Amino acid sequence: MQRAGTLGELKRSGYQVLPVREEMRRNLLARLASGERILPGIIGFDETVLPEIENAILAGHHIVFLGERGQAKSRIIRGLTALLDAATPVVQGCAINDNPLAPICRECQRRATELGDALPIAWISPDARYGEKLATPDVSIADLIGEIDPIKVAEGRYLADEETIHYGLIPRTNRGIFAINELPDLTEKLQVGLFNLMEEKDVQIKGHKIRLPLDIVFVASANPDDYTSRGRIITPLKDRFDVQIRTHYPRTLQDEITIMEHELPTLERFERTLRVPDFMQEIVAQLTFEARACPEINQTSGVSVRVTINNYESLISNAEKRAVRLGEREIVPRISDLHALIASTAGKIELDYTGEEKKSDELIDRLLNRAVLKVFDRRLRIEELKTVVDYFGKGWGVEVSDMLRADEYLDGVSAIAGLREAIRTLGAIESPGFIAAATEFILEGLHLHQKLNKDREGGRYRFRA
């Protein structure tokens, strides 16, 4: 359908401009009726967070999301723009996206009176109707609400003229969604100003008291400890957020793995095939689960899903580096690549320094061992590997390295009785890369169960009885 270009054309088309809450409610109901997901790409919240979001939107509520870092709060908030119409009419050139049928700013009201049905109209997308601000102590009223524009004053307007105002982020998101990340970090003065805007629909800028009935759905995010701390957020503002929705980390290993795979960027591998064994994916996800349960890590800050994602990328990068240097056509991560996870984990966890000084590298190494052991126990049984252990009992040893070619593991598989059968339980033997990864996994599991010793020589590891 051809879009109206003037107010007169808009009126003749019969187009109805709905308030943002009603617009989102209508579009949500249409999605629910068709069975379409409202937030595609958000994993693990189907039975917990999403139903509460749906209720809030249907009720027309302002929402605050409470959760530790890395729980997809910002992604959820940005995803709500999908419930806005594909295009919405505004007065052309208006700073606050005025409704052509009912303008609220002084300039648009004047233009509507002068031009009548010839008032020009523009159409904006959902992205143009979304505003976001990270709350920090240096955020000002001018940033969020507005300030006197000295250029307009210099052009000859009086300070008493309302049109001298340069509107801030919130008015410029009129008829849309405005998000404030880390809401408790706003100063008390700003919180009062935000409360006035939400409750009284007025703003005060340098002596101007302006009635500004903005049509905005406010959404905020906060850490639960900060939001519930007395003095961090004023009670009247807290009361204006109709619902608070608690987010959480993935509750199953499979959800963590699905997110990890979903977020892996598509990169040019230069004709090399990337194949990550299931047990290696489980180890990366299990490491994060171990960190979230570790008393030596500050759980108030949380252990973000980004830890899992970055660790997965680091693991693959180390394997890719080996494939390039050794001229292999297959990229297959294995146990000897896990050292790459220390650097990508260390910067994302906060240790509780109670008692003796702790080193993050040593802690991550212990967590990695726990993760490998738990995945090993889910996949294999020690008693079924007795023949493998017996091989080492005869005085033989095996050497592995993250710079050893995959095909060099094949001789060991042929020589060690029972190893091939154990590898088959981990997956079909499809390639030297998978065999190398499975071999290292089995040997490391036996070592962690104290069935084998492991000696380190530079970047190489030797397993023996």
Summary of the structure (lengths in Angstrom):
residues: 465
radius of gyration: 29.5
end to end distance: 77.0
largest distance: 98.6
contacts: 1450
relative contact order: 0.09
helix: 49%
strand: 15%
